Amino acid sequence: MPKPKLITFAFLLVILAGCQSRDFNHVTSPEVVGRVVAADTHQPLANVRVRRPGANEKFEPSGPPKGGQVLIQLTPVRTDADGRFVLASQSTFALFASPGWWTVPVSYECAGYESFTTNYTASDVISNTPSGPPTINVGDVLLQPLAK
């Protein structure tokens, strides 16, 4: 009677021999690039906070966020002097599933201007090559000045 370890090893060998090599790193959010300008003057806005809002940003009213909640928050990027920004792509490691993305929420915040949040979809992708992440170029994003 064959030993259980030998049967397990043979079974794994057969499975691995039939498997194709594949990439286990999957893009879950594309790179987002663009420029933020003032809606009234069309001048570039520097130091605008651009970020992907988290799914669970509403914290309990019982107090400030806890350590784990702070750790999972995504770091925003800031626009440069020309109002340009690059929000890096995000990826995850997955052995069996192939996680993807359908929409990319992005929010824009700047002192003296109304905050703006929108969603971009796969139809907005301008480049999708095997050598790099998919990229969404949002062009000029217009922020409205706050009413005085």
VMD Tcl script that builds the backbone (N, CA, C; Angstrom):
set m [mol new atoms 444]
animate dup $m
set s [atomselect $m all]
$s set {name element resname resid chain x y z} {
  {N N MET 1 A 0.847 -1.174 0.000}
  {CA C MET 1 A 0.000 0.000 0.000}
  {C C MET 1 A 0.896 1.242 0.000}
  {N N PRO 2 A 0.648 2.226 -0.924}
  {CA C PRO 2 A 1.497 3.424 -0.997}
  {C C PRO 2 A 1.336 4.276 0.259}
  {N N LYS 3 A 2.400 4.954 0.563}
  {CA C LYS 3 A 2.392 5.819 1.740}
  {C C LYS 3 A 1.655 7.119 1.410}
  {N N PRO 4 A 0.933 7.702 2.415}
  {CA C PRO 4 A 0.183 8.940 2.167}
  {C C PRO 4 A 1.078 10.097 1.726}
  {N N LYS 5 A 2.288 10.196 2.244}
  {CA C LYS 5 A 3.184 11.286 1.855}
  {C C LYS 5 A 3.575 11.169 0.388}
  {N N LEU 6 A 3.802 9.946 -0.074}
  {CA C LEU 6 A 4.171 9.722 -1.470}
  {C C LEU 6 A 3.001 10.068 -2.395}
  {N N ILE 7 A 1.791 9.709 -1.988}
  {CA C ILE 7 A 0.606 10.026 -2.787}
  {C C ILE 7 A 0.416 11.540 -2.861}
  {N N THR 8 A 0.572 12.224 -1.737}
  {CA C THR 8 A 0.439 13.682 -1.703}
  {C C THR 8 A 1.482 14.338 -2.591}
  {N N PHE 9 A 2.735 13.867 -2.511}
  {CA C PHE 9 A 3.806 14.431 -3.331}
  {C C PHE 9 A 3.518 14.218 -4.819}
  {N N ALA 10 A 3.085 13.028 -5.180}
  {CA C ALA 10 A 2.779 12.734 -6.588}
  {C C ALA 10 A 1.615 13.603 -7.076}
  {N N PHE 11 A 0.601 13.777 -6.241}
  {CA C PHE 11 A -0.541 14.598 -6.594}
  {C C PHE 11 A -0.107 16.050 -6.833}
  {N N LEU 12 A 0.694 16.596 -5.942}
  {CA C LEU 12 A 1.194 17.959 -6.106}
  {C C LEU 12 A 2.058 18.103 -7.349}
  {N N LEU 13 A 2.878 17.112 -7.629}
  {CA C LEU 13 A 3.733 17.133 -8.811}
  {C C LEU 13 A 2.913 17.160 -10.091}
  {N N VAL 14 A 1.842 16.376 -10.144}
  {CA C VAL 14 A 0.968 16.349 -11.317}
  {C C VAL 14 A 0.281 17.709 -11.489}
  {N N ILE 15 A -0.195 18.283 -10.398}
  {CA C ILE 15 A -0.872 19.580 -10.474}
  {C C ILE 15 A 0.093 20.662 -10.942}
  {N N LEU 16 A 1.280 20.714 -10.355}
  {CA C LEU 16 A 2.245 21.746 -10.726}
  {C C LEU 16 A 2.743 21.587 -12.156}
  {N N ALA 17 A 2.851 20.356 -12.630}
  {CA C ALA 17 A 3.304 20.135 -13.999}
  {C C ALA 17 A 2.285 20.654 -15.008}
  {N N GLY 18 A 1.013 20.641 -14.640}
  {CA C GLY 18 A -0.030 21.104 -15.542}
  {C C GLY 18 A -0.300 22.595 -15.446}
  {N N CYS 19 A 0.279 23.248 -14.468}
  {CA C CYS 19 A 0.018 24.674 -14.280}
  {C C CYS 19 A 0.903 25.518 -15.178}
  {N N GLN 20 A 0.345 26.583 -15.677}
  {CA C GLN 20 A 1.129 27.540 -16.434}
  {C C GLN 20 A 1.703 28.565 -15.473}
  {N N SER 21 A 2.844 29.090 -15.839}
  {CA C SER 21 A 3.427 30.159 -15.044}
  {C C SER 21 A 2.585 31.407 -15.246}
  {N N ARG 22 A 2.276 32.121 -14.142}
  {CA C ARG 22 A 1.483 33.326 -14.267}
  {C C ARG 22 A 1.921 34.350 -13.248}
  {N N ASP 23 A 1.507 35.562 -13.479}
  {CA C ASP 23 A 1.829 36.653 -12.580}
  {C C ASP 23 A 0.797 36.680 -11.463}
  {N N PHE 24 A 1.260 36.691 -10.230}
  {CA C PHE 24 A 0.356 36.697 -9.085}
  {C C PHE 24 A 0.129 38.104 -8.543}
  {N N ASN 25 A 0.734 39.097 -9.157}
  {CA C ASN 25 A 0.564 40.482 -8.748}
  {C C ASN 25 A -0.480 41.118 -9.665}
  {N N HIS 26 A -1.599 41.564 -9.094}
  {CA C HIS 26 A -2.715 42.078 -9.888}
  {C C HIS 26 A -2.992 43.537 -9.544}
  {N N VAL 27 A -3.185 44.365 -10.565}
  {CA C VAL 27 A -3.509 45.776 -10.354}
  {C C VAL 27 A -4.942 45.869 -9.849}
  {N N THR 28 A -5.116 46.532 -8.698}
  {CA C THR 28 A -6.453 46.723 -8.138}
  {C C THR 28 A -6.933 48.164 -8.288}
  {N N SER 29 A -6.022 49.056 -8.685}
  {CA C SER 29 A -6.392 50.439 -8.947}
  {C C SER 29 A -5.329 51.033 -9.874}
  {N N PRO 30 A -5.727 51.624 -10.989}
  {CA C PRO 30 A -4.759 52.113 -11.967}
  {C C PRO 30 A -4.057 53.394 -11.497}
  {N N GLU 31 A -3.010 53.747 -12.214}
  {CA C GLU 31 A -2.339 55.029 -11.986}
  {C C GLU 31 A -3.262 56.132 -12.505}
  {N N VAL 32 A -3.351 57.244 -11.763}
  {CA C VAL 32 A -4.186 58.373 -12.169}
  {C C VAL 32 A -3.288 59.604 -12.262}
  {N N VAL 33 A -3.295 60.262 -13.431}
  {CA C VAL 33 A -2.477 61.456 -13.632}
  {C C VAL 33 A -3.355 62.594 -14.125}
  {N N GLY 34 A -2.938 63.813 -13.842}
  {CA C GLY 34 A -3.707 64.955 -14.307}
  {C C GLY 34 A -3.165 66.253 -13.756}
  {N N ARG 35 A -3.987 67.295 -13.864}
  {CA C ARG 35 A -3.609 68.630 -13.412}
  {C C ARG 35 A -4.836 69.267 -12.785}
  {N N VAL 36 A -4.642 69.974 -11.664}
  {CA C VAL 36 A -5.744 70.644 -10.984}
  {C C VAL 36 A -5.593 72.142 -11.200}
  {N N VAL 37 A -6.686 72.785 -11.664}
  {CA C VAL 37 A -6.669 74.218 -11.920}
  {C C VAL 37 A -7.897 74.866 -11.278}
  {N N ALA 38 A -7.807 76.163 -11.047}
  {CA C ALA 38 A -8.935 76.925 -10.521}
  {C C ALA 38 A -9.975 77.089 -11.622}
  {N N ALA 39 A -11.233 76.860 -11.298}
  {CA C ALA 39 A -12.303 76.941 -12.296}
  {C C ALA 39 A -12.503 78.358 -12.812}
  {N N ASP 40 A -12.264 79.362 -11.973}
  {CA C ASP 40 A -12.525 80.736 -12.401}
  {C C ASP 40 A -11.380 81.342 -13.204}
  {N N THR 41 A -10.131 80.999 -12.871}
  {CA C THR 41 A -8.981 81.620 -13.548}
  {C C THR 41 A -8.219 80.659 -14.458}
  {N N HIS 42 A -8.478 79.388 -14.318}
  {CA C HIS 42 A -7.753 78.329 -15.038}
  {C C HIS 42 A -6.253 78.332 -14.731}
  {N N GLN 43 A -5.886 78.889 -13.576}
  {CA C GLN 43 A -4.495 78.859 -13.126}
  {C C GLN 43 A -4.263 77.559 -12.362}
  {N N PRO 44 A -3.069 76.950 -12.519}
  {CA C PRO 44 A -2.777 75.712 -11.799}
  {C C PRO 44 A -2.789 75.941 -10.289}
  {N N LEU 45 A -3.247 74.939 -9.563}
  {CA C LEU 45 A -3.292 75.001 -8.108}
  {C C LEU 45 A -2.227 74.072 -7.527}
  {N N ALA 46 A -1.330 74.642 -6.747}
  {CA C ALA 46 A -0.280 73.854 -6.093}
  {C C ALA 46 A -0.780 73.350 -4.748}
  {N N ASN 47 A -0.221 72.238 -4.314}
  {CA C ASN 47 A -0.450 71.672 -2.988}
  {C C ASN 47 A -1.895 71.198 -2.765}
  {N N VAL 48 A -2.578 70.797 -3.831}
  {CA C VAL 48 A -3.910 70.214 -3.706}
  {C C VAL 48 A -3.735 68.771 -3.233}
  {N N ARG 49 A -4.551 68.370 -2.292}
  {CA C ARG 49 A -4.504 67.005 -1.760}
  {C C ARG 49 A -5.347 66.110 -2.662}
  {N N VAL 50 A -4.696 65.140 -3.313}
  {CA C VAL 50 A -5.369 64.213 -4.229}
  {C C VAL 50 A -5.236 62.818 -3.635}
  {N N ARG 51 A -6.372 62.120 -3.516}
  {CA C ARG 51 A -6.310 60.787 -2.887}
  {C C ARG 51 A -7.466 59.908 -3.340}
  {N N ARG 52 A -7.296 58.623 -3.071}
  {CA C ARG 52 A -8.374 57.658 -3.246}
  {C C ARG 52 A -9.068 57.551 -1.891}
  {N N PRO 53 A -10.333 57.928 -1.794}
  {CA C PRO 53 A -11.005 57.796 -0.498}
  {C C PRO 53 A -11.133 56.317 -0.128}
  {N N GLY 54 A -10.944 56.017 1.147}
  {CA C GLY 54 A -11.077 54.642 1.618}
  {C C GLY 54 A -12.537 54.237 1.723}
  {N N ALA 55 A -12.785 52.942 1.704}
  {CA C ALA 55 A -14.151 52.434 1.774}
  {C C ALA 55 A -14.789 52.702 3.132}
  {N N ASN 56 A -13.978 52.687 4.182}
  {CA C ASN 56 A -14.519 52.862 5.532}
  {C C ASN 56 A -13.933 54.098 6.191}
  {N N GLU 57 A -14.181 55.249 5.629}
  {CA C GLU 57 A -13.622 56.472 6.195}
  {C C GLU 57 A -14.447 57.047 7.323}
  {N N LYS 58 A -15.665 56.604 7.464}
  {CA C LYS 58 A -16.501 57.130 8.533}
  {C C LYS 58 A -16.185 56.354 9.808}
  {N N PHE 59 A -15.503 57.019 10.723}
  {CA C PHE 59 A -15.123 56.374 11.963}
  {C C PHE 59 A -16.248 56.489 12.978}
  {N N GLU 60 A -16.204 55.644 13.982}
  {CA C GLU 60 A -17.220 55.653 15.019}
  {C C GLU 60 A -17.209 56.984 15.760}
  {N N PRO 61 A -18.381 57.448 16.183}
  {CA C PRO 61 A -18.437 58.724 16.894}
  {C C PRO 61 A -17.845 58.639 18.292}
  {N N SER 62 A -17.469 57.431 18.726}
  {CA C SER 62 A -16.954 57.255 20.090}
  {C C SER 62 A -15.542 57.785 20.266}
  {N N GLY 63 A -14.893 58.202 19.217}
  {CA C GLY 63 A -13.550 58.733 19.388}
  {C C GLY 63 A -12.761 58.720 18.107}
  {N N PRO 64 A -11.466 59.064 18.206}
  {CA C PRO 64 A -10.615 59.109 17.017}
  {C C PRO 64 A -10.371 57.704 16.465}
  {N N PRO 65 A -9.868 57.617 15.224}
  {CA C PRO 65 A -9.602 56.299 14.640}
  {C C PRO 65 A -8.552 55.541 15.442}
  {N N LYS 66 A -8.673 54.244 15.443}
  {CA C LYS 66 A -7.724 53.388 16.151}
  {C C LYS 66 A -6.533 53.108 15.251}
  {N N GLY 67 A -5.480 52.535 15.826}
  {CA C GLY 67 A -4.234 52.301 15.088}
  {C C GLY 67 A -4.412 51.553 13.790}
  {N N GLY 68 A -5.210 50.475 13.803}
  {CA C GLY 68 A -5.415 49.696 12.584}
  {C C GLY 68 A -6.123 50.493 11.513}
  {N N GLN 69 A -7.072 51.338 11.917}
  {CA C GLN 69 A -7.793 52.167 10.955}
  {C C GLN 69 A -6.859 53.194 10.325}
  {N N VAL 70 A -5.952 53.723 11.121}
  {CA C VAL 70 A -4.993 54.701 10.602}
  {C C VAL 70 A -4.023 54.029 9.630}
  {N N LEU 71 A -3.615 52.793 9.935}
  {CA C LEU 71 A -2.659 52.087 9.082}
  {C C LEU 71 A -3.210 51.786 7.697}
  {N N ILE 72 A -4.512 51.554 7.592}
  {CA C ILE 72 A -5.063 51.192 6.280}
  {C C ILE 72 A -5.475 52.410 5.457}
  {N N GLN 73 A -5.383 53.603 6.022}
  {CA C GLN 73 A -5.692 54.792 5.243}
  {C C GLN 73 A -4.616 54.994 4.177}
  {N N LEU 74 A -5.031 55.389 2.998}
  {CA C LEU 74 A -4.099 55.596 1.895}
  {C C LEU 74 A -3.490 56.992 1.980}
  {N N THR 75 A -2.220 57.094 1.666}
  {CA C THR 75 A -1.522 58.373 1.718}
  {C C THR 75 A -1.869 59.207 0.489}
  {N N PRO 76 A -2.299 60.457 0.689}
  {CA C PRO 76 A -2.606 61.314 -0.461}
  {C C PRO 76 A -1.323 61.835 -1.108}
  {N N VAL 77 A -1.450 62.318 -2.335}
  {CA C VAL 77 A -0.337 63.005 -2.996}
  {C C VAL 77 A -0.715 64.482 -3.082}
  {N N ARG 78 A 0.270 65.326 -3.328}
  {CA C ARG 78 A 0.048 66.770 -3.467}
  {C C ARG 78 A 0.433 67.195 -4.874}
  {N N THR 79 A -0.303 68.159 -5.405}
  {CA C THR 79 A 0.045 68.665 -6.727}
  {C C THR 79 A 1.307 69.518 -6.636}
  {N N ASP 80 A 2.046 69.580 -7.730}
  {CA C ASP 80 A 3.256 70.404 -7.769}
  {C C ASP 80 A 2.886 71.849 -8.128}
  {N N ALA 81 A 3.876 72.670 -8.376}
  {CA C ALA 81 A 3.644 74.091 -8.678}
  {C C ALA 81 A 2.818 74.282 -9.943}
  {N N ASP 82 A 2.867 73.332 -10.873}
  {CA C ASP 82 A 2.080 73.410 -12.110}
  {C C ASP 82 A 0.712 72.748 -11.970}
  {N N GLY 83 A 0.360 72.312 -10.748}
  {CA C GLY 83 A -0.922 71.663 -10.517}
  {C C GLY 83 A -0.969 70.203 -10.929}
  {N N ARG 84 A 0.162 69.638 -11.330}
  {CA C ARG 84 A 0.193 68.250 -11.815}
  {C C ARG 84 A 0.339 67.261 -10.656}
  {N N PHE 85 A -0.220 66.079 -10.859}
  {CA C PHE 85 A -0.118 65.021 -9.848}
  {C C PHE 85 A -0.054 63.658 -10.531}
  {N N VAL 86 A 0.503 62.700 -9.802}
  {CA C VAL 86 A 0.519 61.296 -10.216}
  {C C VAL 86 A 0.128 60.476 -9.000}
  {N N LEU 87 A -1.013 59.845 -9.074}
  {CA C LEU 87 A -1.484 58.958 -8.021}
  {C C LEU 87 A -1.099 57.553 -8.459}
  {N N ALA 88 A -0.144 56.963 -7.754}
  {CA C ALA 88 A 0.421 55.673 -8.164}
  {C C ALA 88 A -0.637 54.572 -8.188}
  {N N SER 89 A -0.401 53.580 -9.025}
  {CA C SER 89 A -1.299 52.430 -9.093}
  {C C SER 89 A -1.168 51.609 -7.810}
  {N N GLN 90 A -2.147 50.768 -7.562}
  {CA C GLN 90 A -2.109 49.865 -6.424}
  {C C GLN 90 A -2.262 48.452 -6.938}
  {N N SER 91 A -1.592 47.528 -6.266}
  {CA C SER 91 A -1.702 46.133 -6.674}
  {C C SER 91 A -1.743 45.247 -5.440}
  {N N THR 92 A -2.132 44.000 -5.664}
  {CA C THR 92 A -2.205 43.036 -4.582}
  {C C THR 92 A -1.704 41.686 -5.079}
  {N N PHE 93 A -1.271 40.850 -4.156}
  {CA C PHE 93 A -0.814 39.504 -4.462}
  {C C PHE 93 A -1.993 38.556 -4.293}
  {N N ALA 94 A -2.283 37.737 -5.303}
  {CA C ALA 94 A -3.378 36.778 -5.215}
  {C C ALA 94 A -2.987 35.509 -5.943}
  {N N LEU 95 A -3.068 34.381 -5.249}
  {CA C LEU 95 A -2.692 33.102 -5.852}
  {C C LEU 95 A -3.736 32.588 -6.839}
  {N N PHE 96 A -4.984 32.590 -6.441}
  {CA C PHE 96 A -5.997 31.928 -7.249}
  {C C PHE 96 A -6.936 32.894 -7.949}
  {N N ALA 97 A -7.376 33.897 -7.248}
  {CA C ALA 97 A -8.314 34.851 -7.842}
  {C C ALA 97 A -7.560 35.905 -8.631}
  {N N SER 98 A -8.246 36.528 -9.539}
  {CA C SER 98 A -7.664 37.616 -10.304}
  {C C SER 98 A -8.454 38.886 -9.992}
  {N N PRO 99 A -8.107 39.529 -8.855}
  {CA C PRO 99 A -8.868 40.730 -8.492}
  {C C PRO 99 A -8.681 41.828 -9.515}
  {N N GLY 100 A -9.710 42.574 -9.742}
  {CA C GLY 100 A -9.645 43.652 -10.714}
  {C C GLY 100 A -10.225 44.914 -10.116}
  {N N TRP 101 A -10.582 45.830 -10.972}
  {CA C TRP 101 A -11.183 47.077 -10.521}
  {C C TRP 101 A -12.218 47.501 -11.541}
  {N N TRP 102 A -13.218 48.228 -11.069}
  {CA C TRP 102 A -14.271 48.710 -11.957}
  {C C TRP 102 A -14.323 50.235 -11.947}
  {N N THR 103 A -14.225 50.817 -10.767}
  {CA C THR 103 A -14.214 52.274 -10.670}
  {C C THR 103 A -13.089 52.705 -9.737}
  {N N VAL 104 A -12.628 53.922 -9.938}
  {CA C VAL 104 A -11.581 54.497 -9.107}
  {C C VAL 104 A -12.102 55.828 -8.564}
  {N N PRO 105 A -12.482 55.863 -7.291}
  {CA C PRO 105 A -12.887 57.147 -6.725}
  {C C PRO 105 A -11.647 57.984 -6.408}
  {N N VAL 106 A -11.692 59.263 -6.738}
  {CA C VAL 106 A -10.585 60.179 -6.452}
  {C C VAL 106 A -11.178 61.460 -5.892}
  {N N SER 107 A -10.560 61.964 -4.814}
  {CA C SER 107 A -11.039 63.227 -4.252}
  {C C SER 107 A -9.927 64.267 -4.311}
  {N N TYR 108 A -10.350 65.525 -4.444}
  {CA C TYR 108 A -9.450 66.676 -4.560}
  {C C TYR 108 A -9.837 67.679 -3.473}
  {N N GLU 109 A -8.866 68.111 -2.678}
  {CA C GLU 109 A -9.131 69.057 -1.589}
  {C C GLU 109 A -8.053 70.124 -1.563}
  {N N CYS 110 A -8.490 71.383 -1.462}
  {CA C CYS 110 A -7.557 72.512 -1.420}
  {C C CYS 110 A -8.189 73.629 -0.600}
  {N N ALA 111 A -7.390 74.279 0.242}
  {CA C ALA 111 A -7.886 75.391 1.049}
  {C C ALA 111 A -8.403 76.495 0.131}
  {N N GLY 112 A -9.592 77.017 0.437}
  {CA C GLY 112 A -10.187 78.090 -0.348}
  {C C GLY 112 A -11.002 77.610 -1.533}
  {N N TYR 113 A -11.093 76.272 -1.718}
  {CA C TYR 113 A -11.831 75.713 -2.856}
  {C C TYR 113 A -12.755 74.609 -2.361}
  {N N GLU 114 A -13.843 74.396 -3.102}
  {CA C GLU 114 A -14.762 73.317 -2.771}
  {C C GLU 114 A -14.086 71.973 -3.038}
  {N N SER 115 A -14.284 71.030 -2.121}
  {CA C SER 115 A -13.770 69.671 -2.339}
  {C C SER 115 A -14.551 69.036 -3.485}
  {N N PHE 116 A -13.887 68.135 -4.186}
  {CA C PHE 116 A -14.504 67.493 -5.340}
  {C C PHE 116 A -14.122 66.019 -5.328}
  {N N THR 117 A -15.121 65.140 -5.450}
  {CA C THR 117 A -14.881 63.698 -5.522}
  {C C THR 117 A -15.608 63.166 -6.741}
  {N N THR 118 A -14.935 62.302 -7.489}
  {CA C THR 118 A -15.531 61.716 -8.685}
  {C C THR 118 A -15.056 60.276 -8.838}
  {N N ASN 119 A -15.655 59.552 -9.765}
  {CA C ASN 119 A -15.266 58.177 -10.073}
  {C C ASN 119 A -14.800 58.099 -11.516}
  {N N TYR 120 A -13.697 57.386 -11.721}
  {CA C TYR 120 A -13.227 57.094 -13.073}
  {C C TYR 120 A -13.416 55.602 -13.298}
  {N N THR 121 A -13.632 55.212 -14.548}
  {CA C THR 121 A -13.898 53.807 -14.870}
  {C C THR 121 A -12.858 53.269 -15.844}
  {N N ALA 122 A -12.980 51.986 -16.148}
  {CA C ALA 122 A -12.053 51.343 -17.082}
  {C C ALA 122 A -12.096 51.990 -18.455}
  {N N SER 123 A -13.208 52.613 -18.814}
  {CA C SER 123 A -13.299 53.260 -20.123}
  {C C SER 123 A -12.423 54.520 -20.194}
  {N N ASP 124 A -11.967 55.015 -19.035}
  {CA C ASP 124 A -11.106 56.201 -19.001}
  {C C ASP 124 A -9.619 55.865 -19.161}
  {N N VAL 125 A -9.270 54.597 -19.185}
  {CA C VAL 125 A -7.866 54.184 -19.283}
  {C C VAL 125 A -7.292 54.593 -20.630}
  {N N ILE 126 A -6.098 55.234 -20.602}
  {CA C ILE 126 A -5.455 55.646 -21.854}
  {C C ILE 126 A -4.328 54.710 -22.258}
  {N N SER 127 A -3.763 53.974 -21.292}
  {CA C SER 127 A -2.721 53.004 -21.636}
  {C C SER 127 A -2.868 51.800 -20.742}
  {N N ASN 128 A -2.739 50.640 -21.351}
  {CA C ASN 128 A -2.883 49.385 -20.621}
  {C C ASN 128 A -1.937 48.376 -21.259}
  {N N THR 129 A -0.672 48.448 -20.869}
  {CA C THR 129 A 0.332 47.585 -21.459}
  {C C THR 129 A 0.799 46.553 -20.447}
  {N N PRO 130 A 1.310 45.419 -20.910}
  {CA C PRO 130 A 1.818 44.408 -19.985}
  {C C PRO 130 A 3.028 44.895 -19.185}
  {N N SER 131 A 3.744 45.891 -19.700}
  {CA C SER 131 A 4.962 46.343 -19.028}
  {C C SER 131 A 4.711 47.362 -17.926}
  {N N GLY 132 A 3.500 47.883 -17.819}
  {CA C GLY 132 A 3.224 48.877 -16.796}
  {C C GLY 132 A 1.771 48.863 -16.383}
  {N N PRO 133 A 1.455 49.619 -15.343}
  {CA C PRO 133 A 0.060 49.626 -14.880}
  {C C PRO 133 A -0.835 50.390 -15.839}
  {N N PRO 134 A -2.136 50.095 -15.822}
  {CA C PRO 134 A -3.061 50.913 -16.605}
  {C C PRO 134 A -3.024 52.342 -16.074}
  {N N THR 135 A -3.186 53.311 -16.966}
  {CA C THR 135 A -3.107 54.717 -16.580}
  {C C THR 135 A -4.361 55.448 -17.028}
  {N N ILE 136 A -4.879 56.278 -16.131}
  {CA C ILE 136 A -6.011 57.147 -16.447}
  {C C ILE 136 A -5.489 58.573 -16.418}
  {N N ASN 137 A -5.603 59.278 -17.548}
  {CA C ASN 137 A -5.232 60.695 -17.599}
  {C C ASN 137 A -6.532 61.482 -17.489}
  {N N VAL 138 A -6.703 62.176 -16.359}
  {CA C VAL 138 A -7.956 62.886 -16.115}
  {C C VAL 138 A -7.951 64.287 -16.710}
  {N N GLY 139 A -6.819 64.709 -17.288}
  {CA C GLY 139 A -6.740 66.046 -17.877}
  {C C GLY 139 A -6.781 67.115 -16.804}
  {N N ASP 140 A -7.459 68.222 -17.092}
  {CA C ASP 140 A -7.582 69.320 -16.122}
  {C C ASP 140 A -8.803 69.094 -15.240}
  {N N VAL 141 A -8.585 69.112 -13.941}
  {CA C VAL 141 A -9.660 69.024 -12.972}
  {C C VAL 141 A -9.917 70.434 -12.459}
  {N N LEU 142 A -11.152 70.915 -12.569}
  {CA C LEU 142 A -11.492 72.278 -12.176}
  {C C LEU 142 A -12.049 72.289 -10.747}
  {N N LEU 143 A -11.427 73.072 -9.875}
  {CA C LEU 143 A -11.943 73.262 -8.534}
  {C C LEU 143 A -12.599 74.627 -8.423}
  {N N GLN 144 A -13.789 74.648 -7.868}
  {CA C GLN 144 A -14.566 75.888 -7.702}
  {C C GLN 144 A -14.109 76.604 -6.437}
  {N N PRO 145 A -13.866 77.920 -6.515}
  {CA C PRO 145 A -13.523 78.659 -5.298}
  {C C PRO 145 A -14.719 78.702 -4.357}
  {N N LEU 146 A -14.447 78.750 -3.049}
  {CA C LEU 146 A -15.524 78.849 -2.060}
  {C C LEU 146 A -16.215 80.203 -2.201}
  {N N ALA 147 A -17.523 80.190 -1.984}
  {CA C ALA 147 A -18.295 81.443 -2.041}
  {C C ALA 147 A -17.903 82.344 -0.875}
  {N N LYS 148 A -17.805 83.639 -1.155}
  {CA C LYS 148 A -17.390 84.586 -0.104}
  {C C LYS 148 A -18.558 85.280 0.499}
}
mol reanalyze $m
mol bondsrecalc $m
mol representation Tube
mol addrep $m
